[in-house]
Amino acid sequence: MSSPKKPVVRRDATGHLDPEYQRKLLEASQANRSRDHDSRAFIDGAAREELSEELGEAFVQAVTSGEDAELERRESVIPEESGGPFVPSTAGQEFAGGTDESNIPEATREALPRTSKAEV
């Protein structure tokens, strides 16, 4: 029969890491660390999704200000809201001039529009 294994001690009674174990962890983390100074955390892999961007901005604002400002963020006017479907323009900008294949100059005008070519 073998004796029970001795438990691995990684922390002392106060919860601090064992210095030897801490050194090993730091060495392991340095080995995997990239030395590329151009890469920055949370920036290079940023999602290009509107919802994730909005949630990220709300999180950063809440963390840095210490208050939940989500309601104020939702009610604020953003540049994308300006304009909309009712932008004033002239008829010359909106309607095409001249004729096309479906509206030739020799066409006769009907009194009422018809939905088919059937004669009544």
PyMOL commands that place a pseudoatom at each C-alpha (Angstrom):
pseudoatom trace, name=CA, resn=MET, resi=1, chain=A, elem=C, hetatm=0, pos=[0.000, 0.000, 0.000]
pseudoatom trace, name=CA, resn=SER, resi=2, chain=A, elem=C, hetatm=0, pos=[1.353, 3.439, -0.876]
pseudoatom trace, name=CA, resn=SER, resi=3, chain=A, elem=C, hetatm=0, pos=[1.242, 6.451, 1.364]
pseudoatom trace, name=CA, resn=PRO, resi=4, chain=A, elem=C, hetatm=0, pos=[-1.182, 9.289, 0.472]
pseudoatom trace, name=CA, resn=LYS, resi=5, chain=A, elem=C, hetatm=0, pos=[0.262, 12.082, -1.680]
pseudoatom trace, name=CA, resn=LYS, resi=6, chain=A, elem=C, hetatm=0, pos=[1.270, 15.286, 0.022]
pseudoatom trace, name=CA, resn=PRO, resi=7, chain=A, elem=C, hetatm=0, pos=[-1.079, 18.144, -1.005]
pseudoatom trace, name=CA, resn=VAL, resi=8, chain=A, elem=C, hetatm=0, pos=[0.361, 20.875, -3.213]
pseudoatom trace, name=CA, resn=VAL, resi=9, chain=A, elem=C, hetatm=0, pos=[0.585, 24.146, -1.267]
pseudoatom trace, name=CA, resn=ARG, resi=10, chain=A, elem=C, hetatm=0, pos=[0.180, 27.200, -3.462]
pseudoatom trace, name=CA, resn=ARG, resi=11, chain=A, elem=C, hetatm=0, pos=[-1.059, 29.717, -0.912]
pseudoatom trace, name=CA, resn=ASP, resi=12, chain=A, elem=C, hetatm=0, pos=[-0.328, 30.433, 2.701]
pseudoatom trace, name=CA, resn=ALA, resi=13, chain=A, elem=C, hetatm=0, pos=[-2.924, 30.855, 5.456]
pseudoatom trace, name=CA, resn=THR, resi=14, chain=A, elem=C, hetatm=0, pos=[-3.544, 34.514, 4.516]
pseudoatom trace, name=CA, resn=GLY, resi=15, chain=A, elem=C, hetatm=0, pos=[-4.194, 33.682, 0.860]
pseudoatom trace, name=CA, resn=HIS, resi=16, chain=A, elem=C, hetatm=0, pos=[-0.886, 34.972, -0.550]
pseudoatom trace, name=CA, resn=LEU, resi=17, chain=A, elem=C, hetatm=0, pos=[0.801, 32.960, -3.282]
pseudoatom trace, name=CA, resn=ASP, resi=18, chain=A, elem=C, hetatm=0, pos=[3.782, 30.820, -2.416]
pseudoatom trace, name=CA, resn=PRO, resi=19, chain=A, elem=C, hetatm=0, pos=[6.858, 32.771, -3.702]
pseudoatom trace, name=CA, resn=GLU, resi=20, chain=A, elem=C, hetatm=0, pos=[8.221, 29.781, -5.647]
pseudoatom trace, name=CA, resn=TYR, resi=21, chain=A, elem=C, hetatm=0, pos=[4.861, 29.082, -7.261]
pseudoatom trace, name=CA, resn=GLN, resi=22, chain=A, elem=C, hetatm=0, pos=[4.461, 32.798, -8.072]
pseudoatom trace, name=CA, resn=ARG, resi=23, chain=A, elem=C, hetatm=0, pos=[7.879, 32.859, -9.753]
pseudoatom trace, name=CA, resn=LYS, resi=24, chain=A, elem=C, hetatm=0, pos=[6.927, 29.848, -11.901]
pseudoatom trace, name=CA, resn=LEU, resi=25, chain=A, elem=C, hetatm=0, pos=[3.677, 31.503, -12.929]
pseudoatom trace, name=CA, resn=LEU, resi=26, chain=A, elem=C, hetatm=0, pos=[5.452, 34.718, -13.928]
pseudoatom trace, name=CA, resn=GLU, resi=27, chain=A, elem=C, hetatm=0, pos=[8.023, 32.806, -15.969]
pseudoatom trace, name=CA, resn=ALA, resi=28, chain=A, elem=C, hetatm=0, pos=[5.286, 30.892, -17.759]
pseudoatom trace, name=CA, resn=SER, resi=29, chain=A, elem=C, hetatm=0, pos=[3.338, 34.065, -18.510]
pseudoatom trace, name=CA, resn=GLN, resi=30, chain=A, elem=C, hetatm=0, pos=[6.442, 35.857, -19.826]
pseudoatom trace, name=CA, resn=ALA, resi=31, chain=A, elem=C, hetatm=0, pos=[7.193, 32.942, -22.163]
pseudoatom trace, name=CA, resn=ASN, resi=32, chain=A, elem=C, hetatm=0, pos=[3.797, 33.359, -23.852]
pseudoatom trace, name=CA, resn=ARG, resi=33, chain=A, elem=C, hetatm=0, pos=[3.882, 37.144, -23.933]
pseudoatom trace, name=CA, resn=SER, resi=34, chain=A, elem=C, hetatm=0, pos=[4.192, 38.803, -27.314]
pseudoatom trace, name=CA, resn=ARG, resi=35, chain=A, elem=C, hetatm=0, pos=[6.905, 41.418, -27.660]
pseudoatom trace, name=CA, resn=ASP, resi=36, chain=A, elem=C, hetatm=0, pos=[5.001, 43.236, -30.375]
pseudoatom trace, name=CA, resn=HIS, resi=37, chain=A, elem=C, hetatm=0, pos=[4.510, 46.778, -29.059]
pseudoatom trace, name=CA, resn=ASP, resi=38, chain=A, elem=C, hetatm=0, pos=[1.940, 47.615, -31.723]
pseudoatom trace, name=CA, resn=SER, resi=39, chain=A, elem=C, hetatm=0, pos=[-0.675, 45.267, -30.305]
pseudoatom trace, name=CA, resn=ARG, resi=40, chain=A, elem=C, hetatm=0, pos=[-2.870, 46.679, -27.591]
pseudoatom trace, name=CA, resn=ALA, resi=41, chain=A, elem=C, hetatm=0, pos=[-5.348, 44.825, -25.443]
pseudoatom trace, name=CA, resn=PHE, resi=42, chain=A, elem=C, hetatm=0, pos=[-9.036, 45.112, -26.373]
pseudoatom trace, name=CA, resn=ILE, resi=43, chain=A, elem=C, hetatm=0, pos=[-8.251, 47.150, -29.495]
pseudoatom trace, name=CA, resn=ASP, resi=44, chain=A, elem=C, hetatm=0, pos=[-6.785, 44.815, -32.140]
pseudoatom trace, name=CA, resn=GLY, resi=45, chain=A, elem=C, hetatm=0, pos=[-9.505, 42.192, -31.825]
pseudoatom trace, name=CA, resn=ALA, resi=46, chain=A, elem=C, hetatm=0, pos=[-12.348, 44.680, -31.500]
pseudoatom trace, name=CA, resn=ALA, resi=47, chain=A, elem=C, hetatm=0, pos=[-15.623, 43.525, -32.967]
pseudoatom trace, name=CA, resn=ARG, resi=48, chain=A, elem=C, hetatm=0, pos=[-17.164, 45.535, -35.776]
pseudoatom trace, name=CA, resn=GLU, resi=49, chain=A, elem=C, hetatm=0, pos=[-20.644, 44.820, -34.536]
pseudoatom trace, name=CA, resn=GLU, resi=50, chain=A, elem=C, hetatm=0, pos=[-22.906, 47.687, -33.508]
pseudoatom trace, name=CA, resn=LEU, resi=51, chain=A, elem=C, hetatm=0, pos=[-24.380, 45.936, -30.472]
pseudoatom trace, name=CA, resn=SER, resi=52, chain=A, elem=C, hetatm=0, pos=[-21.031, 44.854, -29.070]
pseudoatom trace, name=CA, resn=GLU, resi=53, chain=A, elem=C, hetatm=0, pos=[-19.605, 48.325, -29.668]
pseudoatom trace, name=CA, resn=GLU, resi=54, chain=A, elem=C, hetatm=0, pos=[-22.572, 49.932, -27.906]
pseudoatom trace, name=CA, resn=LEU, resi=55, chain=A, elem=C, hetatm=0, pos=[-22.347, 47.558, -24.953]
pseudoatom trace, name=CA, resn=GLY, resi=56, chain=A, elem=C, hetatm=0, pos=[-18.595, 48.128, -24.717]
pseudoatom trace, name=CA, resn=GLU, resi=57, chain=A, elem=C, hetatm=0, pos=[-19.024, 51.897, -24.699]
pseudoatom trace, name=CA, resn=ALA, resi=58, chain=A, elem=C, hetatm=0, pos=[-21.724, 51.624, -22.033]
pseudoatom trace, name=CA, resn=PHE, resi=59, chain=A, elem=C, hetatm=0, pos=[-19.467, 49.438, -19.903]
pseudoatom trace, name=CA, resn=VAL, resi=60, chain=A, elem=C, hetatm=0, pos=[-16.512, 51.816, -20.157]
pseudoatom trace, name=CA, resn=GLN, resi=61, chain=A, elem=C, hetatm=0, pos=[-18.701, 54.814, -19.329]
pseudoatom trace, name=CA, resn=ALA, resi=62, chain=A, elem=C, hetatm=0, pos=[-20.218, 53.031, -16.320]
pseudoatom trace, name=CA, resn=VAL, resi=63, chain=A, elem=C, hetatm=0, pos=[-16.829, 51.893, -15.027]
pseudoatom trace, name=CA, resn=THR, resi=64, chain=A, elem=C, hetatm=0, pos=[-15.101, 55.241, -15.443]
pseudoatom trace, name=CA, resn=SER, resi=65, chain=A, elem=C, hetatm=0, pos=[-17.959, 57.371, -14.101]
pseudoatom trace, name=CA, resn=GLY, resi=66, chain=A, elem=C, hetatm=0, pos=[-19.129, 55.057, -11.350]
pseudoatom trace, name=CA, resn=GLU, resi=67, chain=A, elem=C, hetatm=0, pos=[-22.788, 55.396, -12.347]
pseudoatom trace, name=CA, resn=ASP, resi=68, chain=A, elem=C, hetatm=0, pos=[-25.079, 53.571, -14.699]
pseudoatom trace, name=CA, resn=ALA, resi=69, chain=A, elem=C, hetatm=0, pos=[-25.742, 55.981, -17.551]
pseudoatom trace, name=CA, resn=GLU, resi=70, chain=A, elem=C, hetatm=0, pos=[-27.435, 53.553, -19.939]
pseudoatom trace, name=CA, resn=LEU, resi=71, chain=A, elem=C, hetatm=0, pos=[-30.752, 55.408, -19.947]
pseudoatom trace, name=CA, resn=GLU, resi=72, chain=A, elem=C, hetatm=0, pos=[-29.006, 58.696, -20.770]
pseudoatom trace, name=CA, resn=ARG, resi=73, chain=A, elem=C, hetatm=0, pos=[-27.003, 56.973, -23.529]
pseudoatom trace, name=CA, resn=ARG, resi=74, chain=A, elem=C, hetatm=0, pos=[-30.162, 55.573, -25.123]
pseudoatom trace, name=CA, resn=GLU, resi=75, chain=A, elem=C, hetatm=0, pos=[-31.923, 58.932, -25.070]
pseudoatom trace, name=CA, resn=SER, resi=76, chain=A, elem=C, hetatm=0, pos=[-28.995, 60.934, -26.479]
pseudoatom trace, name=CA, resn=VAL, resi=77, chain=A, elem=C, hetatm=0, pos=[-29.148, 62.085, -30.098]
pseudoatom trace, name=CA, resn=ILE, resi=78, chain=A, elem=C, hetatm=0, pos=[-26.478, 60.566, -32.326]
pseudoatom trace, name=CA, resn=PRO, resi=79, chain=A, elem=C, hetatm=0, pos=[-25.375, 61.848, -35.767]
pseudoatom trace, name=CA, resn=GLU, resi=80, chain=A, elem=C, hetatm=0, pos=[-27.026, 58.890, -37.549]
pseudoatom trace, name=CA, resn=GLU, resi=81, chain=A, elem=C, hetatm=0, pos=[-30.432, 60.164, -36.430]
pseudoatom trace, name=CA, resn=SER, resi=82, chain=A, elem=C, hetatm=0, pos=[-30.161, 63.440, -38.354]
pseudoatom trace, name=CA, resn=GLY, resi=83, chain=A, elem=C, hetatm=0, pos=[-31.942, 63.484, -41.687]
pseudoatom trace, name=CA, resn=GLY, resi=84, chain=A, elem=C, hetatm=0, pos=[-34.041, 60.397, -42.086]
pseudoatom trace, name=CA, resn=PRO, resi=85, chain=A, elem=C, hetatm=0, pos=[-36.610, 59.601, -44.748]
pseudoatom trace, name=CA, resn=PHE, resi=86, chain=A, elem=C, hetatm=0, pos=[-37.956, 63.151, -44.922]
pseudoatom trace, name=CA, resn=VAL, resi=87, chain=A, elem=C, hetatm=0, pos=[-35.059, 65.060, -46.408]
pseudoatom trace, name=CA, resn=PRO, resi=88, chain=A, elem=C, hetatm=0, pos=[-36.279, 68.081, -48.416]
pseudoatom trace, name=CA, resn=SER, resi=89, chain=A, elem=C, hetatm=0, pos=[-35.330, 67.893, -52.082]
pseudoatom trace, name=CA, resn=THR, resi=90, chain=A, elem=C, hetatm=0, pos=[-36.612, 69.183, -55.401]
pseudoatom trace, name=CA, resn=ALA, resi=91, chain=A, elem=C, hetatm=0, pos=[-38.617, 67.205, -57.951]
pseudoatom trace, name=CA, resn=GLY, resi=92, chain=A, elem=C, hetatm=0, pos=[-35.687, 67.465, -60.349]
pseudoatom trace, name=CA, resn=GLN, resi=93, chain=A, elem=C, hetatm=0, pos=[-33.523, 65.578, -57.915]
pseudoatom trace, name=CA, resn=GLU, resi=94, chain=A, elem=C, hetatm=0, pos=[-36.145, 62.915, -57.177]
pseudoatom trace, name=CA, resn=PHE, resi=95, chain=A, elem=C, hetatm=0, pos=[-37.776, 62.177, -60.569]
pseudoatom trace, name=CA, resn=ALA, resi=96, chain=A, elem=C, hetatm=0, pos=[-36.134, 61.063, -63.768]
pseudoatom trace, name=CA, resn=GLY, resi=97, chain=A, elem=C, hetatm=0, pos=[-36.551, 63.093, -66.924]
pseudoatom trace, name=CA, resn=GLY, resi=98, chain=A, elem=C, hetatm=0, pos=[-37.238, 61.786, -70.418]
pseudoatom trace, name=CA, resn=THR, resi=99, chain=A, elem=C, hetatm=0, pos=[-38.641, 58.415, -71.422]
pseudoatom trace, name=CA, resn=ASP, resi=100, chain=A, elem=C, hetatm=0, pos=[-37.625, 54.796, -71.117]
pseudoatom trace, name=CA, resn=GLU, resi=101, chain=A, elem=C, hetatm=0, pos=[-38.714, 51.483, -72.686]
pseudoatom trace, name=CA, resn=SER, resi=102, chain=A, elem=C, hetatm=0, pos=[-41.870, 51.272, -70.584]
pseudoatom trace, name=CA, resn=ASN, resi=103, chain=A, elem=C, hetatm=0, pos=[-42.918, 54.861, -71.367]
pseudoatom trace, name=CA, resn=ILE, resi=104, chain=A, elem=C, hetatm=0, pos=[-42.378, 55.547, -75.044]
pseudoatom trace, name=CA, resn=PRO, resi=105, chain=A, elem=C, hetatm=0, pos=[-43.478, 58.858, -76.651]
pseudoatom trace, name=CA, resn=GLU, resi=106, chain=A, elem=C, hetatm=0, pos=[-45.986, 57.076, -78.998]
pseudoatom trace, name=CA, resn=ALA, resi=107, chain=A, elem=C, hetatm=0, pos=[-47.876, 55.460, -76.103]
pseudoatom trace, name=CA, resn=THR, resi=108, chain=A, elem=C, hetatm=0, pos=[-51.557, 56.219, -75.653]
pseudoatom trace, name=CA, resn=ARG, resi=109, chain=A, elem=C, hetatm=0, pos=[-52.843, 57.362, -72.319]
pseudoatom trace, name=CA, resn=GLU, resi=110, chain=A, elem=C, hetatm=0, pos=[-55.424, 55.174, -70.603]
pseudoatom trace, name=CA, resn=ALA, resi=111, chain=A, elem=C, hetatm=0, pos=[-58.328, 56.692, -68.718]
pseudoatom trace, name=CA, resn=LEU, resi=112, chain=A, elem=C, hetatm=0, pos=[-57.837, 54.255, -65.871]
pseudoatom trace, name=CA, resn=PRO, resi=113, chain=A, elem=C, hetatm=0, pos=[-54.803, 52.083, -65.215]
pseudoatom trace, name=CA, resn=ARG, resi=114, chain=A, elem=C, hetatm=0, pos=[-55.200, 48.445, -66.211]
pseudoatom trace, name=CA, resn=THR, resi=115, chain=A, elem=C, hetatm=0, pos=[-53.597, 45.500, -64.477]
pseudoatom trace, name=CA, resn=SER, resi=116, chain=A, elem=C, hetatm=0, pos=[-53.433, 43.276, -67.540]
pseudoatom trace, name=CA, resn=LYS, resi=117, chain=A, elem=C, hetatm=0, pos=[-53.462, 43.488, -71.317]
pseudoatom trace, name=CA, resn=ALA, resi=118, chain=A, elem=C, hetatm=0, pos=[-56.866, 41.830, -71.536]
pseudoatom trace, name=CA, resn=GLU, resi=119, chain=A, elem=C, hetatm=0, pos=[-59.459, 43.832, -73.463]
pseudoatom trace, name=CA, resn=VAL, resi=120, chain=A, elem=C, hetatm=0, pos=[-62.615, 44.743, -71.585]
for i in range(1, 120): cmd.bond("trace and resi %d" % i, "trace and resi %d" % (i + 1))
show_as sticks, trace
zoom trace
